[in-house]
């Protein structure tokens, strides 16, 4: 299968960041710092198994360094926090340097020049208040192999129907659009979401074959 081939070409690395059970005992109520110490004592690192690196204190400085390197962001956690299964807590905060969102590919524009045999840009959407809403176009972020793979996928699911419930775009763009069935999900990074719910400066990151279109919602931001 494709997954088996990819696993051999790009083997996964397991990064361990917490320990919840040990020798039949539940550890979720222990403070985070104690669980970290147990983890460091028990896990033997290797080429494919790594401990998640963390810092204590200087959070603002660390975050600025993360932003300067163009990384996604940090997780800030209280040292005294327990592990709360299935719950969101103010003890653990995801702080993003760049926003990211899983979007549905709903169409594409025809490529021009060197990109003539590929697509030009992808038309993105996500669910918001029960409607599939247009979020704008993404035209950067991929490599040559991405262009070939995605173009082939899009050709197979072309349709003559606009899938959006809420859609606004210039006529000059519409003339170059080819609609597709809203089946493929991709992750994009962007600066911000504008007042009219469009992605500012989006950049393609990757396809998300592990995500369903129904899971792509603006409310996850």
C-alpha positions in Angstrom: 0.0 0.0 0.0 1.0 3.7 -0.3 1.3 3.9 3.5 3.7 1.0 3.6 5.9 2.4 0.8 6.0 5.8 2.5 6.8 4.2 5.9 9.9 2.7 4.3 11.0 5.9 2.5 10.3 8.2 5.4 10.2 6.1 8.7 8.2 7.7 11.5 9.9 9.0 14.7 8.0 8.5 18.0 8.4 11.6 20.1 7.2 10.9 23.7 5.9 13.9 25.7 4.0 12.3 28.7 3.4 9.1 30.6 -0.1 8.3 31.9 0.3 4.7 33.2 3.2 2.6 34.5 3.3 -0.9 35.8 -0.5 -1.0 36.2 -0.6 2.3 38.0 -2.5 5.4 36.8 -0.2 8.5 36.8 -2.6 11.1 35.3 -3.2 12.9 38.7 0.6 13.4 39.3 2.0 16.9 38.6 3.4 17.2 35.1 6.9 17.8 36.3 6.8 14.4 38.2 5.5 12.6 35.1 8.4 14.2 33.1 10.9 12.8 35.6 9.4 9.3 35.4 9.5 9.5 31.6 13.1 10.5 31.5 14.0 7.6 33.8 12.1 5.0 31.8 12.4 5.9 28.2 15.6 4.9 26.3 16.1 7.2 23.3 17.1 5.9 19.9 17.1 7.0 16.3 13.3 6.5 16.1 12.3 7.2 19.7 12.9 10.6 21.2 11.9 12.5 24.4 10.1 15.8 23.8 12.4 18.6 24.8 11.0 21.3 27.1 12.2 24.4 28.9 11.2 25.8 32.3 10.8 29.6 32.5 11.7 32.3 30.0 8.5 31.4 28.1 8.2 34.7 26.2 11.8 34.6 25.0 11.4 30.9 23.9 8.3 31.8 22.0 10.1 34.7 20.2 12.8 32.3 19.2 10.2 29.9 17.8 8.6 32.6 15.7 12.0 33.7 14.4 12.7 30.2 13.1 9.3 30.1 11.3 8.0 27.3 13.5 4.3 26.7 14.2 4.3 27.6 17.9 4.6 26.2 21.4 2.7 24.3 24.1 2.7 26.1 27.4 2.0 23.9 30.4 1.8 24.4 34.2 4.4 22.2 36.0 1.7 21.3 38.6 -0.9 20.2 36.0 -2.5 16.8 35.9 -3.4 15.1 32.6 -7.0 15.8 31.9 -8.3 13.2 29.4 -10.6 14.5 26.7 -10.8 18.0 28.3 -9.4 21.4 27.4 -7.7 23.2 30.2 -6.1 26.6 30.9 -3.2 24.6 32.3 -2.2 23.6 28.8 -2.2 26.3 26.1 -1.4 26.0 22.4 0.3 29.3 21.4 0.6 29.6 17.6 3.3 31.7 15.9 1.5 31.1 12.6 -2.1 30.1 12.2 -2.9 26.8 10.5 -6.1 25.3 9.3 -7.3 22.2 7.6 -9.2 23.2 4.5 -11.3 21.4 1.9 -10.1 21.7 -1.7 -13.2 22.7 -3.6 -11.7 23.8 -6.9 -8.7 25.0 -8.7 -7.6 27.6 -11.3 -5.9 26.7 -14.5 -2.1 27.0 -14.4 -0.2 29.4 -16.7 3.3 29.5 -18.1 5.6 26.9 -16.5 2.6 25.7 -14.5 0.4 25.2 -17.6 0.0 21.5 -17.2 -0.8 21.8 -13.5 -3.2 23.9 -11.5 -2.5 27.5 -10.7 -4.1 27.9 -7.3 -6.5 25.9 -5.0 -9.8 27.2 -3.9 -10.3 26.5 -0.3 -13.3 26.1 2.0 -14.3 25.1 5.5 -17.5 24.6 7.4 -18.8 27.6 9.4 -22.2 27.8 11.0 -23.5 24.8 9.0 -22.4 26.2 5.6 -19.4 25.4 3.4 -17.7 28.8 3.1 -15.2 30.0 0.6 -11.9 31.1 2.3 -9.9 32.2 -0.7 -7.1 30.8 -2.9 -3.7 29.4 -2.1 -1.0 29.5 -4.7 2.3 28.8 -2.9 3.9 26.3 -0.8 4.3 23.1 -2.9 7.1 21.4 -4.7 7.1 19.9 -8.2 6.0 16.5 -6.9 3.1 18.0 -5.0 1.9 19.7 -8.2 1.9 16.4 -10.1 0.2 14.4 -7.4 -2.5 17.0 -6.6 -3.3 17.8 -10.2 -3.8 14.0 -10.9 -6.1 13.8 -7.8 -8.1 16.8 -8.8 -8.7 15.7 -12.4 -10.4 12.5 -11.1 -13.0 14.4 -9.1 -13.8 17.3 -11.4 -17.4 18.4 -11.4 -19.4 21.2 -13.0 -21.0 22.2 -9.7 -19.8 24.9 -7.3 -19.9 23.2 -3.9 -19.9 26.3 -1.8 -22.8 27.6 0.1 -21.1 31.0 0.6 -18.9 32.1 -2.3 -17.6 35.5 -3.6 -14.9 35.9 -6.2 -13.9 38.1 -9.1 -15.3 37.3 -12.5 -11.8 37.1 -14.0 -10.9 34.3 -11.6 -14.2 32.5 -12.1 -13.4 32.1 -15.8 -10.3 30.0 -14.9 -12.0 27.9 -12.2 -12.6 24.1 -12.4 -14.8 22.8 -9.6 -14.1 19.5 -7.8 -16.0 17.3 -5.4 -15.1 18.5 -1.9 -13.3 15.4 -0.8 -9.6 16.3 -0.4 -8.3 18.0 2.7 -5.1 20.0 3.0 -3.4 22.0 5.7 -2.5 25.7 5.1 -0.7 28.3 7.2 -1.7 31.9 7.1 -1.2 35.2 8.8 -4.7 35.9 9.9 -8.4 35.5 9.1 -9.8 38.7 7.7 -13.2 40.3 8.7 -14.9 38.8 5.7 -13.5 35.3 6.6 -10.7 35.0 4.1 -7.2 33.6 4.7 -4.5 36.3 4.5 -1.2 35.1 2.9 -2.0 31.4 2.9 0.7 28.8 2.1 0.1 25.2 1.4 1.7 22.8 3.8 0.5 19.2 3.1 -2.4 17.0 2.2 -4.3 15.6 5.2 -5.4 12.1 4.1 -6.1 11.4 7.8 -8.8 14.1 7.9 -12.4 14.1 6.7 -13.9 17.2 5.0 -16.6 17.3 7.8 -13.8 18.0 10.3 -12.7 21.2 8.5 -14.4 23.9 10.6 -13.5 27.5 11.2 -14.5 27.0 14.8 -11.3 25.0 15.4 -9.2 28.2 15.1 
